[in-house]
Amino acid sequence: MKKLLFFLVLMAALASCGNNYKAKSVVEKFLDDNLVNPDCEVRCLGLKSTNKISADVVRHLQEQAAAGDSLFKHPLPYAAFSTTDTLYYERVTIIHHADTFVRTVYLLPSLEDGCVVAVKEN
């Protein structure tokens, strides 16, 4: 019984590490493709999930980024989002010369290239 429990905990931990790695890879590619200055240093701060974001909130975040986030080229290529989706999010620190910026990048659970649905300025 203890071996089974240990195995299940180990598998959950490995799955979590895999998701963190995939999310970091997707976020870094998105930033490389869409930052005005792609030579920035990017630090991912950890993957989390939420089901409390509605399509209206996602649309609002997209509009805010389009209106005033000068770090990014515009328009940003967002994935389609439905309100039934649970989203992952990754907080990132973007360092360019002496300037530091913090953003939250929202991702579809598929964690595939092109799964970013919004970026929020923190």
N, C-alpha and C positions, 0 to 999 in steps of 0.2 A: 504494500500500500504506500509506504514512504517513497519507494522508487518511482511509482506512478505519479505521485504528487510532485516529486522533484522534477521528473521529466516534463510534466505539464507546465510547471513554472519556468523551466528552462526554455521550452518552446515559445511561451508567451514573451519572454525576454528577448529571444532571438528575433521574433516577428516584429517586436517594437524597434529593435535596432535596424532592421531592414527598412521599415517605414521611415525612420529618421534619416537614413542614408538616401533613400529615394527622394524624400521631400527636399533635403539639402541640395541634391543634384538638380532637381527641377527649379528650385528657387534661384540657385546660382546661374543656371542657363537663362532663366527669365531676366535676371538682372543684367547678365552679360549682353543679352540681345537688346535690352530696352533702356539701360542707363545712358544718359547723355555722355558721361565720362566713365567708360567701362573699365578704366584702370583703377577703380576703387577696390579697397580691401573689404570683403564681406564676411561677417561673422554671424552664423546662424545660432540662435539661442535656445532651440528646443521645439519640438513638434508637439502640438496639443490639438484637441478636437472640440468642436462645439456644434450644437444643433439649435442654437438660439439666434441665428442670423436669418432674417427673412430676405426675400427677393428685393423688397423695397430698401432695406439697409444696404444690400450689395450694390444696388443701383446708385444709391446716395454716395457710397464710398467711391464708386467708379467716377461719378460726376465730380466729386471733390478732387480726386487725383487729376482728372482732366483739366480742371479749372486752375489749379494752383500748385501742383507738385513739379517744381522745376528740375528735379533729379532725373526725370524720365522723358524719353521721346514720346511724342503723342501722334496718333491715338495708341493706347496700349492694347495689345491683343488678348482680350479676356475670353475665357471659356464660358459656354452657356451654363446657367445655374437655375435649378428649380428649388422651390421652398422645401421639398422633401429631403433634400440632400443634407447629410451631416458634412460639415467642412472641417478640414484640418487648417491650422494656421501656424505660421512660423514667424517668430519675431527675429528681425535681422538688424544688425548694426552695420551701417555703411560708412566707411572712413575714406575721405578724399582729402589728401594733404592734411591740414590741421582741423578740418571740419568733420564732425560726427553726426550722423543722422540715424534715427531709429524708425523702422517701418514694420508693419505687420502685413504679411502676405497670406491671403486666404486661398486654399487649394481644394479642389475636388478630391474625394477619397481615392480615386484611381491612381493618383500620384504619377501620372504620365506627363510627358512634355505637353505643354499647352493646357494644363489643368488649373491655371491661376484664374480666379474669378474676381479678385479685388486686391488693392493695395491701400493700406491705411497709414496716414502720417501720425506718428505718436508724439 
